């Protein structure tokens, strides 16, 4: 079900990055893991006119609300639970196919965001320094191929991503799917003149019956291995896209599915 963006409640609207005229494909940082994990789905989602296979669910909507709260707190804007709940109900009515558990969202988001705001957002906002919030970044990977997306937070030399999760994550390392996304943002930010040497995940962990909501922070340095990983990954993706555009008969080989054979 497709709904015009300006018809959605403000919390649930987003703006696509403005791409250069010579861009024939823009790599989304949030989709990179799918390129490896589910290449057929990545192809269908990113190189065809099909609607995205994932349209949203209870967990992703909870995360969207959390991002709105973190951004509002950092910008000094008022956060109204009443307004959030009203927009959530309106969104659920506009998107009945998502079958959202509104009650669960209303239970989870105040508890999760309270932990993250009090234990991360406010203390780090007070530290000052270079701070950018939910800004779009576009950078060239190779001729006609760009990387484009909106990062959550840039503070000093660290690009940060907020994640709302239901299970306690590893608190010592960032998993590949999140790591490659953050490295992609770091790559794009470096290409546009920012000094980025660290990546960070700030988890808002939902409460369980026995454990309250928590905030867990994991930070990693960007070393040579990480730099090479993201550079090679983006070039591989770019060359795969160009190969398929120039040789459609190779689509099923590049994206590993006989269903795509033409």
C-alpha positions, 0 to 999 in steps of 0.5 A: 500500500503506497501513501504519499509522504505528506499524507503521513503524520510528521514523525513517520515522514522522511526525505530521500537524499538529493542525488547528483545528475550523473547518478544511476544508482545510489547504495543505501547503507542500511541495505548493504547487509542484504546484498550479502545475506539475501542478494535476490531480495536486495536486487528486487528492492534496489534495482527494480520497480517493485515496492520494498519487501519490508514495509514496517512492523511493530519493532520498526515503528517503535524505532522510528518513534525513538529516533524522533525523541532522541533528535528532539531532545538534542535539538531542544524541541518539546517531546509530547507523549500525547502527540506521539501517541496520536500520530502513532494511532493515525499512522496505524489507521493509514497503514492497517496492512502492517498490523501494528501492536499499538499497545506494545509500542506505547508500552515500550517506547517511553521505557526504552527512550527514557534509558537512552535519553538519560544515559546517553543523549543528554550526557553526550549533548552536554559534552559539546563539540561538532554535532550533527543530527539526522543529516543526509550525506551523499558521496561518490563510490565510482563514476555514476555510483554513489552512496546516500543515506541519513545518519543518526548522529555525528559527534566529534570524530564518531558516527553513531547509530541508534538501535532499538532491540528486544534482546540484549546485544553483544556489548563488546563488538558491533555485529556485521550488519550494523558495522557495515552500515556504520562504516558506510556512513563513515566512508561517505562522511570522510568523502565529504570532508569530515574526520571520522575515526570511530563508529558507535551503536547505542542500543535501547533494549526493550524491557522483559518481564524480569529485566528493565529497559537498558541502554548499551553503548558499543564503540569501535575504532576504524582501523585499516582492515575496516577501511579496506572492508568498506571500500572493497564492499562498496566497489563490489556493489557498484561493479555488480550494479554496472555489470547487471545494467550492461549485461542483464543476462548475468543478473541471476548469476550476480544475484545468485537466483535462477528466479532472476534468469531472463 
